[in-house]
Amino acid sequence: MLHALIMAGGGGTRFWPRSRQSKPKQFLKLAGDRSLLQQAMERIGAMVTPARTWIITGASYAVETARQLPNLPNERIIGEPCGRDTAACIGLGAALAARGDAEAVMLVMPADHVIEPAQEFRRAAHVAEQLVLENPNALVTFGIVPAFAATGYGYIERGVALAQRQGVSIYRVGSFREKPHVELAEQYAASGQHFWNSGIFVWRAATILGELRRNQPALADAVERIAAAWDTPRRDEVLTKEYAGLGRISIDYAVMEKAAEVLVVQAPFQWDDVGSWLALERRHPQDAHDNTVLANHLGIDTHHCVVVGDEQKLIATLGVSDLIIIQDGDAILVAHREEEGNIKKIVEQLKARRLEKHL
Amino acid sequence: MLHALIMAGGGGTRFWPRSRQSKPKQFLKLAGDRSLLQQAMERIGAMVTPARTWIITGASYAVETARQLPNLPNERIIGEPCGRDTAACIGLGAALAARGDAEAVMLVMPADHVIEPAQEFRRAAHVAEQLVLENPNALVTFGIVPAFAATGYGYIERGVALAQRQGVSIYRVGSFREKPHVELAEQYAASGQHFWNSGIFVWRAATILGELRRNQPALADAVERIAAAWDTPRRDEVLTKEYAGLGRISIDYAVMEKAAEVLVVQAPFQWDDVGSWLALERRHPQDAHDNTVLANHLGIDTHHCVVVGDEQKLIATLGVSDLIIIQDGDAILVAHREEEGNIKKIVEQLKARRLEKHL
């Protein structure tokens, strides 16, 4: 049976002030009138029932997750007592899925990406599921054809072409490449041989657990102990204790870069990780002066800005260019667009100055 | 007896969004923890009792005036049914003051200037009062030694020096000069012969009424009719009817430029009409990066900005320079500092787009 694991653990800082500690990116409506988490759930709705869908999120986000996904059974929302990166999250999800279904196949994806159209995503996911059913040892990842020379993503160098199925190309993975510097990113983007690593995977739960056991035996033991205690009164106690002892490691470092049977499916869909405020320019149309406006905005002589605000507020701009202007609740950000990578510094400073109420 | 007329009619647009239609500049705390109107009232408190002080404001501002000046008797707050510039306002004030005191001397001043120290202002006002008592026909105006080549003010060219009293220099007025272009402003500022016209005056009520009768007989008739009806049930009706029929004309055009006996007292005080957001830079200290901050502000790589906001809000800035950033209630303004003169365009656009709720 196909299960889904939606990883919704992020507490990102790049969307401050809209994204606060209490409401990180996956809960925001950054593309359309549904949150990214809600869109992720809808995307797989036609493939996986809610009863076989797991959302792993931060413990403090469990309530918001439940509020946004009223059709999801409560027991399918798992709150991590602390963040331990993707290897722990995936290990836990796999151990829980395998408990009730030894043949479980898992579709793993982050909650905070934009993927369109959903139908194409499901087509590719079906192809990946078939690959895994035919080749039980396979770890299948989804590669995105680079749209530009991004330095913010990891890359997958493709190996030999294996097949085309339902119009979807399948390759063996040649190698995983870390986030490159600019010149290397340009080479990758131009090579025709590299994909962006989307962080979306399909595999058998038993297979990924085996790989974790081989590469991260302590982690594998821990998630097995959590799964064993899951239906007992000790569930929370064991989860908290075991999780605290885990190291922070991504599934790429922990497993993918070392595994033998890794395949990549070339995504037939559009993908955007909506990594920062400027990503809104890709998701929304611009006005005649190149502004991207998601606000009640009055602009005079205003060019190439991103303006976001609450509906009942007015943001007026006069004689300004290249700014990111964000109003959300009790906070306002005005940043030069070239500084978007430094918005996290604002969040750090707020912590340092004990202005947590604005986080 | 000395009376005071504080002109509080302004509905200026240059302080949007803090200054709204419902709360223009004189009601704002732009210098210190008291509004400009409250500061004006305090300034004259040691010279004139509330019972001889008149505030003439817009009818819609009468309530806010009363709220800000709880010690002022209600009947001393006069709401103009419509704005008719300073000649009408001063004529009305003079007619009302003369009703109860034929020898009334009036100190006339706008409500929305910063004047410091108040003691020096009172010293100059006392000198002016003495001049008027000795020379009943005199119209005394206050001239400000130019601090820079301002193009936004009218100028007074001084004539012959008359005297020094209590350290205050008194001149006959040579001529009034309209707001100059830049080159002329530079000549005036360098000449040593020109003052800024502060719009502050001292004269006998009977004298200014006589001058109005000679130069603006219809206006003089109208304010006399209003004064005659003041203690009757027809007060409001007559005020509304007569005011509507008045022309818009300033006291400078109507009287000062034509009168024979016009003197100018050189102000021994600091004066600032706080004409726009950038004026705050003169009224408040700057931080290490030349920012003027009246807000809960977190700035990283932020230079030469003016940042104003409500206390409970946070304004964060990152990598920006030369901006005016104002948050007030439901509105935010982000403007380049060189555009401060165009903030009125925002207000015009709000009217044109029927966004009156933000005015």
Interface residues (C-beta under 8 A of the other chain):
Chain A: W16 P17 L298 I300 D301 G309 Q312 K313 L314 I315 A316 T317 L318 G319 V320 L323 I325 Q327 D330 A331 I332 L333 V334 A335 H336 E338 E339 N342 I343 K345 I346 Q349 L350 R353 L355 H358
Chain B: W16 P17 L298 I300 D301 G309 Q312 K313 L314 I315 A316 T317 L318 G319 V320 L323 I325 Q327 D330 A331 I332 L333 V334 A335 H336 E338 E339 N342 I343 K345 I346 Q349 L350 R353 L355 H358
